[in-house]
Amino acid sequence: EAHAASLAKKRAAYEHNLTAMQRQITTTAATNTAISNHTAEVKRSNVALLSHARELSEQNDALRADLDSLKLNLSTAMEFADKALDGSNDTEARELEVIRNLEDRHAIQSANKEHRERLDEIEAAMDVSLLHFGNAGDEDGEAQSVVESLGSSFGALEQEQHATEKALHEIFLKHYDEMAASLAELLETQEKLKSTRATVTALHVDLEEAVAHLEEVHESLEGQAKKLRGFAESMSQKQLPADD
């Protein structure tokens, strides 16, 4: 009876250790799956970001080409206008001297009139101011299976008259070594998964920064192109003075 009690005690301790090991295996496997799923999600996002970045780059190149074309057309038009103005500059013509004299007189008269009106405004303002001032007041099932299998083996041993603690220990070590090897493999895989996740995540950050920059440049280029087209359109709608 004492031998059976000792054997049962050791069996309980071995089962406890194996169950704890299986739980660790289950937890590690679940962690690996979570890391793998997250990495896959980030990879998909990176593909989308890269595609968007390429589209923005192509659009920005097209906008730059459009701006260069608009600038070239406007430069040609401005050059033509400058030459036309140079050829028709008659501001110093002798025939226009009489007009300049009349304009000078008119300017003097207007200045005097404006001065008088300004004095009247000041005087009126002073009157108003004074008036105002005055009014302001699945893995668990597998673990159970392993434990049950082990228990079955232990039960068989206990029924045998020649069961020994050595045999019990050997069975425990066999299962423990197998589970320890599985756990070690899972932990090694986990390190690789973590490394991959770190690399993919770093790339994701870089791609987000690149896309943000390209979007900012795209918005700026669109604004410049819109303003330049508007200016070119307004210039094209202006009519040149008719020749007499």
Order of alpha helices (4+ residues) and beta strands (2+ residues): alpha-alpha-alpha-alpha
